[in-house]
Amino acid sequence: MPRVVFTENIQRHVPCPPTEAHGVTVREVLDAVFTSNERARGYVLDEHGAVRKHMVIFIDGTMIRDRITLADSVVPSSEIYVMQALSGG
C-alpha cells in the first residue's frame, strides 16, 4: 500500500502520523487517510478538494502535477510526502 508521510512542521499543527492506505491515485490514497483525520484534510486541501497554495505533495521524490483533482498515479510501493511549501528570500 502507498505510504503517506506528513512532515514534522505539519504535525506541530495537526496530528497526522505516517499512514498506509489503498489507492491508485493521490486522491484515493489521501481520501482514505483523511477519513479518519478530517482536521488534516482541512489543513492540506481547500474547500474544493484541491491542494492549498501553501502545501506541496511529492510522490517518490517528484512533485505532483495535478494539484486540483490529485489524479497523479501511485503504485503500492509509493511514498507520498505532504509538506508546507516555503518561499521567501
C-alpha positions as CSV (number, residue, x, y, z in Angstrom):
1,M,0.0,0.0,0.0
2,P,1.2,3.5,-0.6
3,R,2.6,5.3,2.4
4,V,1.7,8.9,3.3
5,V,4.2,10.9,5.4
6,F,3.4,14.4,6.7
7,T,6.4,16.5,7.6
8,E,7.1,17.4,11.2
9,N,6.1,21.1,10.7
10,I,2.6,20.0,9.7
11,Q,2.4,17.6,12.6
12,R,3.1,20.5,15.0
13,H,-0.3,21.9,14.0
14,V,-2.3,18.7,13.1
15,P,-1.6,15.2,14.4
16,C,-1.0,13.0,11.3
17,P,1.4,10.1,11.7
18,P,2.7,8.2,8.7
19,T,-0.1,6.0,7.3
20,E,-0.5,3.4,4.7
21,A,-3.7,3.4,2.6
22,H,-5.1,1.8,-0.5
23,G,-5.5,3.7,-3.8
24,V,-4.2,4.1,-7.3
25,T,-4.2,8.0,-7.3
26,V,-3.1,10.6,-4.8
27,R,-6.8,11.5,-4.4
28,E,-7.8,7.9,-3.5
29,V,-4.9,7.5,-1.0
30,L,-5.4,10.9,0.7
31,D,-9.2,10.4,0.9
32,A,-8.5,7.1,2.7
33,V,-6.1,8.8,5.1
34,F,-8.4,11.7,5.7
35,T,-11.5,9.6,6.5
36,S,-10.1,9.2,10.0
37,N,-8.4,12.6,10.1
38,E,-10.7,15.4,8.9
39,R,-8.6,18.1,10.6
40,A,-5.6,17.1,8.4
41,R,-7.8,17.2,5.3
42,G,-8.7,20.8,6.1
43,Y,-5.1,21.7,6.6
44,V,-3.9,20.2,3.3
45,L,-6.8,20.6,1.0
46,D,-9.1,23.6,0.4
47,E,-12.9,23.6,0.3
48,H,-12.9,22.4,-3.3
49,G,-10.5,19.4,-2.5
50,A,-7.5,21.0,-4.2
51,V,-4.1,21.2,-2.6
52,R,-3.8,24.5,-0.7
53,K,-1.4,27.1,-2.1
54,H,1.0,26.7,0.9
55,M,1.2,22.9,0.6
56,V,3.1,20.7,-1.7
57,I,2.9,16.9,-2.3
58,F,5.6,14.6,-3.7
59,I,5.3,11.0,-5.0
60,D,8.6,9.2,-4.7
61,G,10.5,12.4,-4.8
62,T,8.6,14.0,-7.7
63,M,6.1,16.9,-7.2
64,I,2.6,16.0,-8.2
65,R,1.4,17.6,-11.5
66,D,-2.4,17.8,-10.7
67,R,-3.0,20.0,-7.6
68,I,-6.7,20.2,-8.4
69,T,-8.1,16.7,-8.8
70,L,-5.0,14.9,-7.5
71,A,-5.1,12.3,-10.3
72,D,-1.4,11.5,-10.3
73,S,-0.9,7.8,-10.2
74,V,0.7,5.8,-7.4
75,V,1.8,2.2,-7.0
76,P,1.7,0.1,-3.9
77,S,5.3,0.9,-3.1
78,S,4.9,4.7,-3.5
79,E,5.7,7.1,-0.7
80,I,3.6,10.3,-0.7
81,Y,5.2,13.2,1.1
82,V,3.0,16.1,2.2
83,M,4.7,19.3,3.3
84,Q,4.4,23.0,3.5
85,A,5.8,25.0,0.6
86,L,8.3,27.5,1.7
87,S,9.1,30.8,-0.1
88,G,10.8,34.0,0.6
89,G,14.3,35.2,0.3
